[in-house]
Amino acid sequence: MPKDDSLVGDAGDAGSTTDLPVDDSSKLRAFLSILRNFIGVSDIASVRFSLPAQLLEPIPNLAEYWNYLDRPESFARKVGRRAGAHARGPALLVHQGPGRLSPLHSKTMLIEKKYVKGKPCKPYNSVLGEFFRCNWEVKDTEAAVSLPAAKSASRESIAPSIASTAASTSSAETVKISYITEQTSHHPPVSAFWVDCPQRGITARGFDQISAKFTGTSVRITPGQHNLGIFITLARRDNEEYRLTHPDAHLGGLLRGALSVSVADTCYVTCPRTKIKAILQYLEDGWLGKAQHRVVGAVFRYDPENDCVARIKDIPATHLLAEISGSWHERIYFNLPSNPKDKQLLIDVTPLFPAAKITPPPEKQLAYESQRLWADITAAIHAKQYSLATRLKHELEESQRSKAALRRENKHEWTPRFFAVADQHIQPGRPHLTDDGRRALDNLHRDVFDLDEKLTSSGEFDYSTSS
């Protein structure tokens, strides 16, 4: 994977800001005037251009905005421990598959609730070597997942009501989930991530990269070339691996001044070991009327060696295992094909909000850790000191430029500290942890946040895996 030492892209000209208050509408007008310069550019996500501080949300990209576990308890759910291979495959795909339904940048519906509850915004661009780590501690309030009987009239849901969940919280087991991500390339901008829940034997990994094109009225967001989806592995199920791909999304409402996200695409969940596949199709809303955010899907048996089914209508009836329907802004249901009227509630999105992260205390964070790296800039933006914030961003940009020049002069190739990304021709889309990455993750499991800074002779932070 390329690891171009290009500069951070939004660090702005130090003289381009003012300390006047900026509301969301004026932010949007200014941002739109910048976007008009990129009509016809195939991928504005890979273009370096400056945004003044007042147009940014004071949010580190890795730390708060793009992460895959806004609802971490969905990651730790128990999935049919006593189910056989044919039953547990559909159960997991029905259970995890709709969790891929996302409003923006192909993230999970359960995983990135901020894009339904919150607003689209522009966070800081991550710098090369920036990283973020955290834990979540959640209550596992759900019983083991199993599919209902084909003709059952039971209304029991795989996703219990909020009331029943709350009632069982006090006796539920606490489950810890750990997460680490690192910016492994700046041009194109790519980050690697790893999620781990040893108590459930579940891991997830992948690369986060987007491609964006401005059409004049909206921004189309697609997965970048290194972003092949999320790869979930179940260690206790003979290392079954599930690949969840990303749908395209559109950010609209730029001309009206009211941003909205729409998805009209198809994504897939596949498990070659169980020979189970899910297709999720986001339906396009019409021009008139309220947006419905509808999604339909199907879970079926497939042949991994000869996979030619890309549309729901092409699934043979004899291979169909379950059907999915609903709104990714509200509720998702599933049913067995033998009893289509008996729809089971899979997930109710409306009451859910992103879960809080447990991050290292400030004194334990390294210089390139997201929250510490951007702390002064964040504080200045919160204080509406935009000139100061832009000056600090400009200094960060200059620092990155100097380090890149020094690497070129010394013919030194930058290497990520926590992830190995070189063998993508063998396992495309799947990063691997280095020794440092594994130690950092193991320490997170134990709530140990100590890490050593590694400095080169030039005083630059060295993120190689060598001691």
N, C-alpha and C positions, 0 to 999 in steps of 0.2 A: 504494500500500500504506500502511496506517496506520502512523504512527510516533509513537504515543502516548508521552509522556515519563514514563510511570509508573515507579514505583520498582522496584528489585530486590526479588525476592519472598521471599528466604529469609534475610534478614539478622537476624532474631531479636531478641528482647528481651534487653538486656544483662544483666538479672538472672535469666535463665531457665536458666542452666547451672550445672554443677558440674565440678570437675576430677577426679571419680572416674572410674576406667577404665570404658569402655562396650564390652561385647561385642556381637557381631552379633545375638544373640537379643534382648537388651534394646533395641537399636536398632530392631529389627523391631516389637517390642511397642509402643514409643513411637510409631513411625511409623503403625502400624495404628490407634492411638487417635486420632491426628490425622485419618487418612483417614475414619474413621467420621463425622466432621462434614461430609463432602462427599458422602454418599450422596444421589443424586438430582440433584447438580450436573452439568450437561451437559458442562462442560469444565473440569476442575480445573487443567489446564495454564495456563489464562489467568487463574486466580484468584491474587491476592497473599495468601500466608499465610507465617507465619514458622516456620522450622525452626531449633532451636538447633544450634550448631556440632557437637556430638557426634553428631548424626544424619546428618551429611554426610560424604561421602568427600572428602578434600582434593584434588579434581581439578577444574580449570577446565573448564567445559562445552565451550567452543570448542577448547581446546588438546588435551584428552586423550580426552574421552568421545564426543562426537558428531562424528566425522569420517569421511569416506568412503573412506579409503585405508589401512586396517590391513594390507592385503596389496598394496602399491603395484606390485609386479612384475606382478600380474594386469592392471593398467591399461596397462602398457607392452608387453604381449605382442604379438608379430608375428602378424598374421592374414592368412594366404593371400595373399602379395604377387602371386602369379601367377594367382590364382583369378579367374574371370570374375565378373560381377555376380551371377549366380544362385548361384554356389558360395560366394562370399565372404560374401554376406548370411547364409545359414544358418550358415556357419562362425563368423561374429562373434556371431550371436545364440545359437548353441549354446555358444560360448565365453564370452561375456559374460553371457548370460541367466541361467544358473544362478548366476552370481556375485551375482545379486540376492537369492538365497535367504538370508534373514536371520533371526536369532532374536529381534531386538528392534527396534522403531521402524523397520521397513522398511529396513534397511540391507543392504549386500551381504554375502553369506556370506564371500567372500574379503576383503571390505573391512572388515568389523567382526568379526573373530574373537574379540574380547574377550568377546562375549556368549555364545559357546559355551565358550571356555576360562575366562573369568572369571566375574564375578557381576554381576547387576543392582545398581545403586547410584544414589544421588542426588548428582550433582555440584553445584557452585556454579551458581546462575542467572547467566547473562551479563548485564552491564549495557549500556546503550545506548552504542554506539560502541566497545565492546570488540572487539578483533580478535586474530587469531592467524595466523602464517605459518610455513612450514617447508619443507624439502626432504626428499626421500628419494633415496638413491642405491642402485640395485639392479642385480643381474646378470641380464641377459636370457639365460637358459639354454635357451630353447625355440626350436626350429626354426619356420619359417613354418607356420601352421596351414592344413591343407586337409582336406576331407572324405574319408573312406576310400571306396574303390570299393564300389559297391552290393552286390556279391556277394563281396567280399574276405574271406578267412579270416584276414587279418593281425590281430594283436593290438596293433599299434602304437597308442598312445594320444595323443590331443591333449594331455593333461596327463601328462607323463612321470612315472615313479616318482621318489621322493625320491632314491634311490640314483643313478639316471642323471642327475638334475639336479645332484647334488653333484659327480659326476664331471666334468661339463662346466663347472662354475662358474669354474675358473681361467682358461679361455679365453673366457669370455663377455664380451660388451660391457657396460660400465657405463652405465646409463641414469639420467638425473636427472628427477625429477618434482617440481614445485613446487605449493604449495597456499596459498591465502589465504582467510580467512573473516572476516566482520564482522557484528556484531549490528546489524541495520538497523532493528529495531522492538522495543519492549519490551512493548507491549500492542496486539495479541497478540505474544508473543515469537517473533521471526523472525530468522534469520541467513541471509546470502547466502554462497555459496562458489564457488570457481573452482579447478579442477585443470588443470594444463598440463604436457604432455610434448612439447616442440618436437622432440626427436629422433625421435619417432614420429608427430608431427603429430596428436596426440590431445588434446582438451580435454573437460572435464566441468564443468557448472555447474548451479545450482539454488538453491532456497530450502529451508532446514531449519526445519520447524515441525511440532509434534505437537499432537494433541488427546487428552486422557485423561479417562476416566470410571471412577469407582470404583463397582462393582456391589454391594459388601458382602463379596464373597469374592475378587475379583480386580480388576485395573486393566486396562481395555481401552485400547490405544494405537492411534490412527489418524492418518493424515496430516492436518495442518491445511489450511485453505482455500488458503493460499499455496503449499503444498508439493505441486507437481504432478509430482514425480519428479526423476530425474537425467537431464540432457540431454547425451549424449556426441556429439561431432562429430569426424569423421575428415577432416582437411584434405586428406590425400593421396588421398582417395576422393571427390573432387568435393564435399567438405563434406557427406557423408552424416551425417544426424543420427538418433541412436537415443534414444528416450525409454523410460526404465525406471521403471515406477510402483512404489509401495510397498504391500505387503500389511499388513493389520491384525495386531496381536499382542496377546496377553494375558499379563499378569504375574500368576501364581498362586502358591499355596503360602503365602499370608499367614497363614492360620489355623494351618497346620501348622508354621510357622516355618522352612520350607525353600523359598526363592524358586525359581521355575522359569518359563521362558518358553515359550509355545506359540504356534504360528501355524496358523490354519485359514482360509485366505483365498486369493484369486487375484490375481496381478499380471501385468503385460503388458510386453513389449518390442516396440516398433514402429519401423519405418524406412520412412516414406512413399516415399523416393526409390527404394529397391530393392523396395518392395512386399512386404517380409518381416515377419512378426510371430511372436512367441512368446507362449504362454500357460503360466504356471507356477502350478500348483495345489498348495497345502499341504494335506495330508490331516489331518483331525482324529483325534487318538488316542482310543481308548476309555477308559472309566473304569477298567477292570481291565488289569493287565499293564504291562510296561515301555513307556515312550514310544518310539515308533519314529521320529518326526520325518520322516515320509515326504513326498516331493514327487514329482509327476509333471508332465510338460509336453510341449509339442509346438511345432515350428517349421513354419510354413506360409506359402504365398503368400496375400496378401489384397488387397482393393481399398481403398486409403486414402480414396477418395471415398464409399464405401458400406460402411463397416466395421460389420458387424452380428454378427460371430462373437465371442462372449464366453466360450464354454465349449468345452472340448476335444472333447466328444462332437459338437459342431456343425460341426467342421472337415470339409469335403469330402475324401474319401480322395484325390482327384486333386490336391489342393492341399498335401497333407502332405509335408514335407521331412525331418523328423527327429523322434524321440521322446526324451523325457528321463525318467529315473526314478532313485530313490535316497533317501538320507537327508541332510538338510542339516546334520546333526551328524557325518556320517561320510563317505560317498562318493556321488558323483553320476556317472551313466552316461548315454550317449546311443547311439542306434542309428538306422540308416536304416530306413524302413518296409518296404523290400524284403527286409531281412535282420534281423528283430527279435531273433534269438538272438545276433547278433554285437554285443554291448554294449561300447562303448569307454569306458574310464575318462576322465571329464572333469575331476574334481577330487577329491582326497582331503583332507578337512578335518582329519582327526585329528592330523597332525603339524605343523600350521600354527599360528603365533602372531603377534600383531601386530608389525609391523616398527618399528624405532626411527626416530624423527624427528631431523632435523638442524635445530635451532632457532637463532635469533640468540643470540650470547653476551649475558649479562645487561646488560653496559654498552651494548649496541646496541639494547636493547628500549625502546620508548616507554612512557609512563606507563599507557596504556590497553591495552597488550599483555597478553594473558591471564596469562602466567606471572609477569610483573612486578606486574600489578594485584593478584593474589591471593597474592603471595609471603609477606607477613607472616602472613596468615590461615592459609595452608598450613603454614607453619613452626610456628605455635601449635598447630594440630591434631595435627601429627606429634609435638609435644612433650607432647600431652595437656593443654595449657593451654586448656581449653575456655572458661573465663570470658574470658580474653584474646582468644581467637578470636572469640567472639560480640561482645565490645565493639568489636573492629576491624570486624566485619561491620556492626554498628550504625552506626559512623561512616561507613562507605561508603554505607550506605542514606541517612543524613542528608545526605551530600554530594550524592547523586543527587537527593534531594528539593529541596535548595536550588537546584541547577542547573535543574531543571524549573520551579521557581517563577520564576526569573530569566528563563527563556525566555518564559514566559507573560506576564510583566510587560513585556518588550520586544517582544512579538509576533514572536518569532524562531522560525522553524520549523527544527528540527534536521535536518541533512542528512548522510548517510553520506559518509565520505571516499573509500572505495575502490570503492564500488558505486553504480550508478545504477539505481533501482528504479521509476521513475515510469511507464514505458511498458508496464505489464503488460497493458493491453488490446490491445497490438499483438503482443507475444510473451509470452503468459502463462507464468509459471513460470521464466523465463529472466532472471537478472540480467545487467547489463552492467558492464564495468569502466569506472571513470572514468579520467582521465589519471593521477591519483595511483595508482590501482589497477594500471594497466598498467605504470607505472614500477616500482612495488613488485614486481610479478611478474617483470618483465624483470631487475631486480636480483637477485632470488632465483635466477634461472637462472645468474647469474654469481657467486653466493655473496657478493653485496654486500648487507649488512644495514642500511646507513645510511638513516635516514628522519628528516625534520625534524618536531619538534613544532610544531603550529600553535595559537597562543593568541589568544583574542579580547581586547578591551580589559578585559573583566571578569576575565580570568585563567582562563577556562574553555577547555578544549581544543576547538579548532574543527576539525571533521571535514568541512568543506565542501571542494569541489574547487578553490576559488579560491586564488591564491597569497597 
